[in-house]
Amino acid sequence: MSDHRSIAGKAPRPDQHVPLVVVGAGAAGVAAAVEAARAGVEVLLVDEHPVDNDMMAMDVPLCFGQRMDATVRNRAAMLERVVETNPALATAHDAGVDVQLGTYVWGAFVNSATVQELPAPMLGLADDRRSWLVSFDRLVVAAGARDVLLGFPGWERAGTLGANGAAALLMRYRALAARRLLVIGSGVLGLHTAALALEHGIEIAGVVEVEAHVRGEASEAKRLAERGVPFFTAHTIREARGRTGEIESIVLVGVDEAGTPVRGSEREIACDAVCMAVGLVPSVELLHLVGARLVFVAALGGWVPEVDAWNRTSVASVFAAGDCAGAHDGMLRAPDVAREQGRVAGLAAAVSLGALDRIPLPTFRPPIRPLPLNVLWPADEPAAMREEWVSWFGIPTQFSPHWTAGMAIDEPTAHARLIMSDE
């Protein structure tokens, strides 16, 4: 039982209500938004990219490693690049989705055992100017995943990136300032990151793997080796070196089968950035805040939401799709996997809102049956109407009629006169 006097007037009120909010404009999020919008649901799609330069400098939400060039300070240019590199956003806009980029989700608020006065579940949103609350009926979380980072002496220097951060700077922002990149991890993520960097003109100083063999696909590793990429298997990082605050080289050390460093096996690799591509962790913070049940599944990156065949979480009004529902190599190999999850989640959200069970009501106006005008209104207009019909509230118009009642108009002649007047 609550004391209503203590909470009088204190319950937050949303600035906006939307039937469906989709968080994350990656493959899964856009697919969910488009599917629901095409089913007739009003959809708000929010994504925090382009991230403000100050946030990028703090490596939020991705680990950008302070390796961004000066163009990231131009927010308008970054917004343009984010849209250009994600053509699906145009599809969402054409489907009627309200797309809000550069918008952070900083909180979620739902009624629970300790909170019971909220008028509806709400999200806290913010951009670079203000913050506000949006209430919703359904929520699709497609927040992606974050990088797994490894600590080593000197890792805090500028140049330590996460694989997702490097990919975002390469593809989404086209603003990676690194020239020579060392990739840590030879799994699917590491090989994919190395190939992506090469495609964008970044030299790969090497791919480092603590195991005695490459963990990713042999064919992909062979293609990289043919392009001059060295592989350092059975090696790990000992330290980063360079002037104050900057990575200029990485010292590697060999390890035995037990993972113990081998004395005398150190080698120094010149590079200005090191990319951690050892794994991804689903971004489940928002799902935790709304009360979705989470379980630990190592094969999916750690803590993930329990979902059914429709990607519905344990909270009936909340759905999850894409990497935040479980990150694995299959997602990286085939983006259509995430896209299909999003499509299913968007369709399920629409069905739960009853969108597919009802046909939009059309508009009507009389006459609802076709009738000749002399039958529908056989009487002529009164004289007062005839005299004043070109005025509105007593204000004379600039239009002067060039015909009188009952006057027949020769349509070809009138059309020719109109053309001549336009000329």
Solvent accessible surface area in square Angstrom, and as a share of the most:
residue,aa,sasa,rsa
1,M,250,1.12
2,S,47,0.30
3,D,70,0.36
4,H,125,0.56
5,R,206,0.75
6,S,56,0.36
7,I,53,0.27
8,A,71,0.55
9,G,88,0.84
10,K,145,0.61
11,A,28,0.22
12,P,55,0.35
13,R,166,0.61
14,P,40,0.25
15,D,102,0.53
16,Q,63,0.28
17,H,89,0.40
18,V,1,0.01
19,P,34,0.21
20,L,0,0.00
21,V,0,0.00
22,V,0,0.00
23,V,14,0.08
24,G,9,0.08
25,A,6,0.05
26,G,37,0.36
27,A,37,0.29
28,A,6,0.05
29,G,0,0.00
30,V,6,0.03
31,A,17,0.13
32,A,0,0.00
33,A,0,0.00
34,V,13,0.07
35,E,40,0.18
36,A,0,0.00
37,A,14,0.11
38,R,167,0.61
39,A,18,0.14
40,G,57,0.54
41,V,14,0.08
42,E,103,0.46
43,V,2,0.01
44,L,1,0.00
45,L,0,0.00
46,V,1,0.00
47,D,20,0.10
48,E,53,0.24
49,H,15,0.07
50,P,3,0.02
51,V,3,0.02
52,D,42,0.22
53,N,41,0.21
54,D,93,0.48
55,M,55,0.24
56,M,0,0.00
57,A,49,0.38
58,M,124,0.55
59,D,46,0.24
60,V,61,0.35
61,P,45,0.28
62,L,23,0.11
63,C,18,0.11
64,F,0,0.00
65,G,4,0.04
66,Q,94,0.42
67,R,27,0.10
68,M,35,0.16
69,D,51,0.26
70,A,66,0.51
71,T,52,0.30
72,V,8,0.05
73,R,169,0.62
74,N,82,0.42
75,R,73,0.27
76,A,76,0.59
77,A,27,0.21
78,M,2,0.01
79,L,76,0.38
80,E,105,0.47
81,R,48,0.18
82,V,7,0.04
83,V,65,0.37
84,E,94,0.42
85,T,56,0.33
86,N,36,0.18
87,P,100,0.63
88,A,39,0.31
89,L,8,0.04
90,A,57,0.44
91,T,57,0.33
92,A,0,0.00
93,H,129,0.57
94,D,121,0.63
95,A,29,0.22
96,G,60,0.58
97,V,5,0.03
98,D,63,0.33
99,V,38,0.22
100,Q,46,0.20
101,L,36,0.18
102,G,1,0.01
103,T,5,0.03
104,Y,30,0.11
105,V,40,0.23
106,W,132,0.46
107,G,6,0.05
108,A,10,0.08
109,F,75,0.31
110,V,38,0.22
111,N,72,0.37
112,S,60,0.39
113,A,94,0.73
114,T,128,0.75
115,V,64,0.37
116,Q,120,0.53
117,E,69,0.31
118,L,19,0.10
119,P,68,0.43
120,A,23,0.18
121,P,42,0.26
122,M,1,0.00
123,L,0,0.00
124,G,0,0.00
125,L,0,0.00
126,A,18,0.14
127,D,28,0.15
128,D,81,0.42
129,R,199,0.72
130,R,131,0.48
131,S,69,0.45
132,W,21,0.07
133,L,27,0.14
134,V,0,0.00
135,S,2,0.02
136,F,2,0.01
137,D,54,0.28
138,R,52,0.19
139,L,0,0.00
140,V,0,0.00
141,V,0,0.00
142,A,10,0.07
143,A,43,0.33
144,G,23,0.22
145,A,9,0.07
146,R,113,0.41
147,D,14,0.07
148,V,49,0.28
149,L,74,0.37
150,L,87,0.43
151,G,66,0.64
152,F,18,0.07
153,P,87,0.55
154,G,12,0.12
155,W,119,0.42
156,E,114,0.51
157,R,60,0.22
158,A,9,0.07
159,G,0,0.00
160,T,8,0.04
161,L,0,0.00
162,G,0,0.00
163,A,2,0.01
164,N,36,0.19
165,G,0,0.00
166,A,0,0.00
167,A,27,0.21
168,A,6,0.04
169,L,0,0.00
170,L,7,0.03
171,M,96,0.43
172,R,75,0.27
173,Y,0,0.00
174,R,114,0.42
175,A,1,0.01
176,L,22,0.11
177,A,42,0.33
178,A,4,0.03
179,R,176,0.64
180,R,71,0.26
181,L,0,0.00
182,L,0,0.00
183,V,0,0.00
184,I,15,0.07
185,G,3,0.03
186,S,0,0.00
187,G,7,0.07
188,V,21,0.12
189,L,18,0.09
190,G,0,0.00
191,L,3,0.02
192,H,73,0.32
193,T,4,0.02
194,A,0,0.00
195,A,17,0.13
196,L,12,0.06
197,A,0,0.00
198,L,31,0.16
199,E,122,0.55
200,H,81,0.36
201,G,68,0.65
202,I,16,0.08
203,E,95,0.43
204,I,9,0.04
205,A,3,0.03
206,G,0,0.00
207,V,1,0.00
208,V,2,0.01
209,E,6,0.03
210,V,79,0.45
211,E,78,0.35
212,A,81,0.63
213,H,109,0.49
214,V,42,0.24
215,R,118,0.43
216,G,15,0.14
217,E,79,0.36
218,A,84,0.65
219,S,60,0.39
220,E,36,0.16
221,A,11,0.09
222,K,129,0.55
223,R,128,0.47
224,L,2,0.01
225,A,53,0.41
226,E,121,0.54
227,R,140,0.51
228,G,60,0.58
229,V,6,0.03
230,P,53,0.33
231,F,52,0.22
232,F,21,0.09
233,T,42,0.24
234,A,29,0.23
235,H,25,0.11
236,T,48,0.28
237,I,23,0.12
238,R,97,0.35
239,E,49,0.22
240,A,5,0.04
241,R,105,0.38
242,G,30,0.29
243,R,160,0.58
244,T,137,0.79
245,G,40,0.38
246,E,47,0.21
247,I,1,0.01
248,E,80,0.36
249,S,10,0.07
250,I,0,0.00
251,V,5,0.03
252,L,0,0.00
253,V,3,0.02
254,G,6,0.06
255,V,11,0.06
256,D,70,0.36
257,E,187,0.84
258,A,92,0.71
259,G,40,0.38
260,T,72,0.42
261,P,69,0.43
262,V,67,0.38
263,R,235,0.86
264,G,67,0.65
265,S,32,0.20
266,E,76,0.34
267,R,112,0.41
268,E,94,0.42
269,I,20,0.10
270,A,60,0.46
271,C,6,0.04
272,D,17,0.09
273,A,0,0.00
274,V,0,0.00
275,C,0,0.00
276,M,1,0.00
277,A,1,0.01
278,V,50,0.29
279,G,21,0.20
280,L,34,0.17
281,V,35,0.20
282,P,1,0.01
283,S,16,0.11
284,V,22,0.13
285,E,102,0.46
286,L,19,0.09
287,L,0,0.00
288,H,121,0.54
289,L,90,0.45
290,V,6,0.03
291,G,51,0.49
292,A,7,0.05
293,R,137,0.50
294,L,36,0.18
295,V,50,0.28
296,F,123,0.51
297,V,52,0.30
298,A,82,0.63
299,A,84,0.65
300,L,55,0.27
301,G,24,0.23
302,G,6,0.06
303,W,135,0.47
304,V,5,0.03
305,P,5,0.03
306,E,67,0.30
307,V,59,0.34
308,D,65,0.34
309,A,94,0.73
310,W,120,0.42
311,N,15,0.08
312,R,69,0.25
313,T,8,0.05
314,S,50,0.32
315,V,41,0.23
316,A,73,0.57
317,S,27,0.17
318,V,3,0.01
319,F,0,0.00
320,A,0,0.00
321,A,0,0.00
322,G,3,0.03
323,D,36,0.19
324,C,0,0.00
325,A,14,0.11
326,G,3,0.03
327,A,9,0.07
328,H,71,0.32
329,D,66,0.34
330,G,23,0.23
331,M,15,0.07
332,L,54,0.27
333,R,130,0.47
334,A,41,0.31
335,P,75,0.47
336,D,92,0.48
337,V,55,0.31
338,A,13,0.10
339,R,105,0.38
340,E,83,0.37
341,Q,45,0.20
342,G,0,0.00
343,R,90,0.33
344,V,27,0.16
345,A,0,0.00
346,G,0,0.00
347,L,40,0.20
348,A,3,0.02
349,A,0,0.00
350,A,0,0.00
351,V,69,0.40
352,S,39,0.25
353,L,40,0.20
354,G,19,0.18
355,A,8,0.06
356,L,92,0.46
357,D,122,0.63
358,R,151,0.55
359,I,160,0.81
360,P,109,0.68
361,L,154,0.77
362,P,80,0.50
363,T,135,0.78
364,F,150,0.62
365,R,203,0.74
366,P,116,0.73
367,P,70,0.44
368,I,124,0.63
369,R,168,0.61
370,P,127,0.80
371,L,90,0.45
372,P,80,0.50
373,L,141,0.70
374,N,110,0.56
375,V,92,0.53
376,L,74,0.37
377,W,185,0.65
378,P,108,0.68
379,A,67,0.52
380,D,98,0.51
381,E,59,0.26
382,P,83,0.52
383,A,60,0.47
384,A,70,0.54
385,M,109,0.49
386,R,94,0.34
387,E,129,0.58
388,E,105,0.47
389,W,131,0.46
390,V,39,0.22
391,S,34,0.22
392,W,170,0.60
393,F,173,0.72
394,G,68,0.65
395,I,103,0.52
396,P,111,0.70
397,T,69,0.40
398,Q,191,0.85
399,F,101,0.42
400,S,88,0.57
401,P,57,0.36
402,H,122,0.55
403,W,93,0.33
404,T,98,0.57
405,A,67,0.52
406,G,87,0.84
407,M,98,0.44
408,A,96,0.74
409,I,84,0.43
410,D,85,0.44
411,E,135,0.60
412,P,98,0.62
413,T,63,0.36
414,A,29,0.22
415,H,111,0.49
416,A,48,0.37
417,R,133,0.48
418,L,106,0.53
419,I,79,0.40
420,M,141,0.63
421,S,84,0.55
422,D,112,0.58
423,E,168,0.75
